[in-house]
């Protein structure tokens, strides 16, 4: 019975990894917390779409959120078990084949909103 209750979480984690945008978000959050406006700036997508991806990652247990005034800040969740830890280890090692990641890292390094300076 234990395996049946853990299966949806495993399935959801794998589905979270099956989307290129979500992989890019996880990679951007690896160095530390970012405001949703930073993710929108780097990914170049509309805020509602990025927020839907972030919600999916939260439901999968891969990302946590912190509200600061009007802004949401996201970070990677601490591993909640061996499977989660290995999945994140794979993320760190295997993403060299995703071409957008180097560009994303450069854009992330150019600056952050640092909270109160986000634009609507």
N, CA, C and O of each residue as an XYZ file, in Angstrom:
480
protein
N       0.809     -1.194      0.000
C       0.000      0.000      0.000
C       0.857      1.265      0.000
O       0.444      2.287     -0.548
N       2.017      1.212      0.593
C       2.919      2.365      0.657
C       3.329      2.830     -0.735
O       3.357      4.030     -1.006
N       3.650      1.873     -1.628
C       4.085      2.235     -2.976
C       2.981      2.963     -3.737
O       3.257      3.891     -4.498
N       1.744      2.550     -3.536
C       0.635      3.177     -4.246
C       0.466      4.641     -3.846
O       0.110      5.472     -4.682
N       0.718      4.965     -2.584
C       0.562      6.354     -2.159
C       1.721      7.228     -2.617
O       1.540      8.435     -2.781
N       2.905      6.661     -2.829
C       4.036      7.474     -3.263
C       4.092      7.613     -4.782
O       4.784      8.491     -5.297
N       3.376      6.763     -5.497
C       3.430      6.771     -6.948
C       2.997      8.086     -7.594
O       3.689      8.557     -8.497
N       1.894      8.700     -7.181
C       1.528      9.964     -7.837
C       2.620     11.025     -7.727
O       2.830     11.796     -8.663
N       3.304     11.069     -6.609
C       4.378     12.038     -6.451
C       5.508     11.749     -7.441
O       6.036     12.670     -8.063
N       5.874     10.498     -7.588
C       6.921     10.105     -8.530
C       6.474     10.418     -9.951
O       7.232     10.985    -10.737
N       5.247     10.047    -10.274
C       4.725     10.333    -11.616
C       4.729     11.832    -11.890
O       5.122     12.271    -12.971
N       4.295     12.603    -10.918
C       4.225     14.057    -11.094
C       5.630     14.647    -11.270
O       5.826     15.554    -12.079
N       6.598     14.135    -10.516
C       7.972     14.629    -10.669
C       8.488     14.347    -12.074
O       9.086     15.217    -12.706
N       8.256     13.119    -12.567
C       8.710     12.799    -13.917
C       8.007     13.668    -14.954
O       8.639     14.125    -15.906
N       6.711     13.901    -14.781
C       5.997     14.767    -15.721
C       6.518     16.198    -15.648
O       6.566     16.893    -16.663
N       6.905     16.637    -14.461
C       7.468     17.988    -14.318
C       8.765     18.109    -15.112
O       9.044     19.156    -15.697
N       9.547     17.048    -15.130
C      10.813     17.050    -15.857
C      10.625     16.891    -17.366
O      11.572     17.077    -18.132
N       9.416     16.551    -17.794
C       9.163     16.277    -19.205
C       8.906     17.539    -20.026
O       8.667     17.446    -21.230
N       8.949     18.691    -19.414
C       8.677     19.940    -20.119
C       9.928     20.814    -20.128
O      10.533     21.049    -19.082
N      10.310     21.290    -21.298
C      11.536     22.087    -21.460
C      11.506     23.371    -20.629
O      12.514     23.727    -20.019
N      10.369     24.071    -20.592
C      10.279     25.307    -19.807
C      10.475     25.016    -18.324
O      11.164     25.764    -17.631
N       9.873     23.933    -17.831
C      10.041     23.597    -16.416
C      11.484     23.215    -16.111
O      11.986     23.531    -15.033
N      12.158     22.541    -17.038
C      13.585     22.243    -16.845
C      14.388     23.537    -16.759
O      15.290     23.662    -15.931
N      14.058     24.485    -17.608
C      14.759     25.768    -17.581
C      14.520     26.486    -16.257
O      15.442     27.085    -15.703
N      13.298     26.433    -15.747
C      12.988     27.068    -14.465
C      13.794     26.405    -13.351
O      14.395     27.096    -12.528
N      13.810     25.084    -13.319
C      14.574     24.378    -12.279
C      16.050     24.756    -12.348
O      16.692     24.970    -11.319
N      16.578     24.835    -13.552
C      17.987     25.210    -13.717
C      18.239     26.641    -13.229
O      19.256     26.908    -12.587
N      17.320     27.554    -13.530
C      17.473     28.941    -13.086
C      17.405     29.063    -11.566
O      18.039     29.944    -10.985
N      16.644     28.186    -10.923
C      16.500     28.258     -9.471
C      17.628     27.542     -8.730
O      17.764     27.708     -7.518
N      18.432     26.757     -9.427
C      19.508     26.001     -8.764
C      20.462     26.895     -7.969
O      20.828     26.523     -6.855
N      20.885     28.062     -8.488
C      21.789     28.904     -7.695
C      21.118     29.598     -6.514
O      21.801     30.047     -5.594
N      19.787     29.692     -6.528
C      19.093     30.349     -5.425
C      17.764     30.940     -5.854
O      17.353     30.837     -7.010
N      17.114     31.552     -4.902
C      15.766     32.097     -5.066
C      15.704     33.186     -6.143
O      16.632     33.975     -6.314
N      14.572     33.197     -6.862
C      14.297     34.248     -7.841
C      12.849     34.694     -7.713
O      11.970     33.910     -7.352
N      12.621     35.945     -8.011
C      11.271     36.499     -8.099
C      10.668     36.041     -9.429
O      11.389     35.813    -10.401
N       9.365     35.911     -9.461
C       8.708     35.490    -10.693
C       9.024     36.455    -11.835
O       9.109     36.026    -12.986
N       9.198     37.734    -11.550
C       9.508     38.686    -12.624
C      10.875     38.394    -13.246
O      11.071     38.632    -14.438
N      11.825     37.881    -12.450
C      13.125     37.487    -13.004
C      12.974     36.312    -13.951
O      13.596     36.279    -15.012
N      12.147     35.349    -13.569
C      11.918     34.188    -14.421
C      11.248     34.600    -15.723
O      11.595     34.091    -16.789
N      10.297     35.511    -15.645
C       9.622     36.016    -16.844
C      10.633     36.719    -17.747
O      10.633     36.514    -18.961
N      11.487     37.542    -17.158
C      12.494     38.282    -17.938
C      13.433     37.324    -18.660
O      13.693     37.497    -19.850
N      13.939     36.324    -17.963
C      14.910     35.407    -18.563
C      14.247     34.483    -19.585
O      14.785     34.275    -20.673
N      13.098     33.935    -19.245
C      12.444     32.970    -20.130
C      11.730     33.627    -21.302
O      11.502     32.996    -22.334
N      11.377     34.898    -21.136
C      10.744     35.625    -22.229
C       9.316     35.193    -22.524
O       8.811     35.422    -23.623
N       8.670     34.578    -21.561
C       7.282     34.163    -21.757
C       6.345     35.035    -20.963
O       6.789     35.823    -20.128
N       5.045     34.907    -21.210
C       4.078     35.688    -20.447
C       4.012     35.219    -18.999
O       4.147     34.028    -18.719
N       3.807     36.150    -18.091
C       3.790     35.843    -16.658
C       2.778     34.755    -16.293
O       3.116     33.875    -15.501
N       1.543     34.771    -16.836
C       0.605     33.702    -16.471
C       1.106     32.302    -16.847
O       0.895     31.345    -16.102
N       1.763     32.187    -17.990
C       2.294     30.893    -18.422
C       3.411     30.433    -17.484
O       3.439     29.269    -17.082
N       4.322     31.328    -17.136
C       5.418     30.986    -16.222
C       4.841     30.603    -14.861
O       5.314     29.654    -14.235
N       3.829     31.327    -14.401
C       3.201     31.018    -13.118
C       2.530     29.646    -13.133
O       2.549     28.943    -12.123
N       1.942     29.258    -14.253
C       1.340     27.919    -14.353
C       2.409     26.840    -14.248
O       2.203     25.819    -13.593
N       3.551     27.063    -14.893
C       4.655     26.109    -14.793
C       5.160     26.034    -13.343
O       5.434     24.947    -12.833
N       5.278     27.175    -12.697
C       5.722     27.195    -11.305
C       4.725     26.465    -10.397
O       5.131     25.758     -9.476
N       3.443     26.632    -10.650
C       2.425     25.930     -9.865
C       2.559     24.418    -10.049
O       2.412     23.659     -9.091
N       2.832     23.989    -11.254
C       3.023     22.563    -11.514
C       4.237     22.045    -10.742
O       4.187     20.974    -10.137
N       5.321     22.812    -10.769
C       6.534     22.412    -10.043
C       6.294     22.380     -8.537
O       6.853     21.535     -7.837
N       5.472     23.287     -8.040
C       5.119     23.272     -6.612
C       4.319     22.027     -6.269
O       4.594     21.371     -5.265
N       3.329     21.694     -7.096
C       2.524     20.496     -6.840
C       3.378     19.233     -6.885
O       3.096     18.264     -6.179
N       4.413     19.242     -7.706
C       5.320     18.092     -7.796
C       6.296     18.049     -6.621
O       7.021     17.069     -6.453
N       6.317     19.104     -5.810
C       7.209     19.142     -4.659
C       8.625     19.558     -4.991
O       9.528     19.387     -4.171
N       8.838     20.103     -6.183
C      10.190     20.468     -6.616
C      10.551     21.914     -6.307
O      11.731     22.262     -6.252
N       9.539     22.760     -6.105
C       9.754     24.191     -5.910
C       8.912     24.674     -4.727
O       7.801     24.194     -4.503
N       9.456     25.622     -3.983
C       8.694     26.273     -2.911
C       8.547     27.753     -3.257
O       9.325     28.305     -4.036
N       7.540     28.379     -2.666
C       7.270     29.792     -2.935
C       7.213     30.563     -1.629
O       6.811     30.045     -0.587
N       7.631     31.819     -1.722
C       7.581     32.733     -0.586
C       7.024     34.050     -1.087
O       7.527     34.613     -2.060
N       5.986     34.546     -0.426
C       5.374     35.816     -0.833
C       6.057     36.958     -0.087
O       6.292     36.882      1.119
N       6.372     38.022     -0.835
C       6.973     39.223     -0.267
C       6.214     40.411     -0.846
O       6.511     40.864     -1.952
N       5.243     40.908     -0.104
C       4.393     41.979     -0.620
C       3.556     41.447     -1.768
O       2.813     40.479     -1.612
N       3.681     42.085     -2.918
C       2.938     41.656     -4.102
C       3.660     40.574     -4.890
O       3.080     40.001     -5.813
N       4.892     40.285     -4.555
C       5.740     39.433     -5.379
C       5.925     38.056     -4.775
O       5.976     37.888     -3.556
N       6.027     37.065     -5.668
C       6.316     35.696     -5.262
C       7.765     35.389     -5.615
O       8.247     35.705     -6.702
N       8.431     34.770     -4.671
C       9.818     34.347     -4.864
C       9.854     32.824     -4.801
O       9.218     32.216     -3.941
N      10.591     32.221     -5.704
C      10.630     30.766     -5.822
C      12.037     30.244     -5.605
O      13.022     30.899     -5.944
N      12.109     29.054     -5.035
C      13.384     28.373     -4.840
C      13.155     26.875     -4.950
O      12.022     26.401     -4.866
N      14.245     26.132     -5.139
C      14.136     24.679     -5.184
C      13.793     24.155     -3.802
O      14.300     24.649     -2.794
N      12.938     23.161     -3.763
C      12.595     22.519     -2.492
C      13.748     21.632     -2.058
O      14.420     21.030     -2.896
N      13.985     21.546     -0.744
C      14.966     20.562     -0.282
C      14.467     19.165     -0.627
O      13.262     18.910     -0.609
N      15.376     18.276     -0.937
C      14.999     16.906     -1.300
C      14.233     16.250     -0.160
O      14.637     16.310      1.001
N      13.113     15.621     -0.522
C      12.251     14.980      0.466
C      12.417     13.471      0.463
O      11.505     12.741      0.851
N      13.534     13.020      0.042
C      13.801     11.585     -0.006
C      14.887     11.292     -1.011
O      15.369     12.178     -1.717
N      15.260     10.039     -1.058
C      16.362      9.621     -1.932
C      16.014      9.832     -3.411
O      16.842     10.311     -4.186
N      14.790      9.472     -3.793
C      14.376      9.627     -5.186
C      14.456     11.095     -5.611
O      15.004     11.409     -6.668
N      13.914     11.987     -4.792
C      13.931     13.424     -5.080
C      15.382     13.909     -5.194
O      15.710     14.665     -6.109
N      16.240     13.483     -4.282
C      17.649     13.893     -4.305
C      18.338     13.426     -5.584
O      19.087     14.187     -6.196
N      18.091     12.187     -5.991
C      18.718     11.654     -7.207
C      18.199     12.371     -8.456
O      18.957     12.619     -9.393
N      16.925     12.698     -8.464
C      16.352     13.421     -9.593
C      17.015     14.792     -9.745
O      17.333     15.213    -10.857
N      17.220     15.482     -8.624
C      17.870     16.789     -8.676
C      19.346     16.654     -9.057
O      19.892     17.522     -9.738
N      19.986     15.579     -8.623
C      21.374     15.318     -9.015
C      21.454     15.122    -10.528
O      22.365     15.627    -11.185
N      20.494     14.387    -11.064
C      20.435     14.182    -12.510
C      20.252     15.512    -13.234
O      20.878     15.761    -14.264
N      19.400     16.348    -12.692
C      19.176     17.671    -13.279
C      20.489     18.444    -13.373
O      20.774     19.067    -14.396
N      21.280     18.405    -12.318
C      22.541     19.136    -12.295
C      23.547     18.581    -13.299
O      24.350     19.330    -13.855
N      23.505     17.282    -13.530
C      24.501     16.639    -14.398
C      24.099     16.551    -15.865
O      24.956     16.602    -16.747
N      22.836     16.421    -16.125
C      22.379     16.019    -17.456
C      21.895     17.148    -18.343
O      21.530     16.891    -19.490
N      21.872     18.357    -17.882
C      21.240     19.408    -18.657
C      22.160     20.105    -19.653
O      21.765     21.099    -20.262
N      23.360     19.610    -19.825
C      24.255     20.208    -20.810
C      23.688     20.086    -22.221
O      24.098     20.818    -23.122
N      22.748     19.163    -22.413
C      22.161     18.958    -23.733
C      20.991     19.888    -24.039
O      20.420     19.821    -25.127
N      20.624     20.759    -23.091
C      19.533     21.706    -23.330
C      20.175     23.047    -23.690
O      20.726     23.720    -22.818
N      20.110     23.440    -24.964
C      20.876     24.601    -25.425
C      20.495     25.934    -24.780
O      21.342     26.821    -24.674
N      19.253     26.096    -24.351
C      18.837     27.374    -23.780
C      19.483     27.667    -22.421
O      19.510     28.822    -21.994
N      19.990     26.667    -21.752
C      20.437     26.850    -20.372
C      21.620     27.800    -20.229
O      21.670     28.579    -19.277
N      22.563     27.749    -21.149
C      23.710     28.661    -21.070
C      23.240     30.105    -21.248
O      23.699     31.005    -20.543
N      22.326     30.320    -22.191
C      21.783     31.654    -22.406
C      20.993     32.113    -21.189
O      21.105     33.266    -20.772
N      20.197     31.215    -20.619
C      19.423     31.549    -19.419
C      20.343     31.958    -18.277
O      20.067     32.927    -17.571
N      21.432     31.224    -18.095
C      22.371     31.525    -17.001
C      22.985     32.909    -17.190
O      23.159     33.643    -16.217
N      23.314     33.275    -18.428
C      23.876     34.606    -18.692
C      22.862     35.697    -18.381
O      23.199     36.708    -17.765
N      21.623     35.492    -18.805
C      20.584     36.486    -18.530
C      20.304     36.598    -17.035
O      20.054     37.693    -16.530
N      20.344     35.478    -16.330
C      20.122     35.499    -14.880
C      21.208     36.313    -14.196
O      20.942     37.066    -13.259
N      22.442     36.150    -14.679
C      23.583     36.838    -14.068
C      23.560     38.352    -14.311
O      24.205     39.098    -13.574
N      22.841     38.811    -15.318
C      22.801     40.244    -15.637
C      22.094     41.082    -14.597
O      22.275     42.299    -14.549
N      21.300     40.451    -13.771
C      20.633     41.231    -12.742
C      19.332     40.608    -12.309
O      18.746     39.775    -13.001
N      18.900     41.037    -11.144
C      17.657     40.560    -10.563
C      16.864     41.749    -10.094
O      17.394     42.845     -9.909
N      15.582     41.513     -9.904
C      14.725     42.621     -9.463
C      14.949     42.934     -7.975
O      14.675     44.052     -7.541
N      15.435     41.979     -7.201
C      15.669     42.158     -5.765
C      14.436     42.671     -5.028
O      14.521     43.595     -4.219
N      13.310     42.070     -5.315
C      12.104     42.459     -4.588
C      11.516     43.746     -5.114
O      11.179     43.820     -6.296
N      11.382     44.746     -4.300
C      10.633     45.960     -4.558
C      10.792     46.658     -5.891
O      10.057     47.612     -6.143
N      11.700     46.251     -6.762
C      11.870     46.953     -8.028
C      11.202     46.253     -9.190
O      11.406     46.646    -10.338
N      10.408     45.226     -8.929
C       9.701     44.526    -10.010
C       8.733     45.479    -10.698
O       8.147     46.361    -10.070
N       8.581     45.283    -11.991
C       7.628     46.100    -12.739
C       6.412     45.257    -13.055
O       6.509     44.048    -13.264
N       5.265     45.912    -13.085
C       4.022     45.202    -13.431
C       3.923     44.979    -14.903
O       2.946     44.398    -15.375
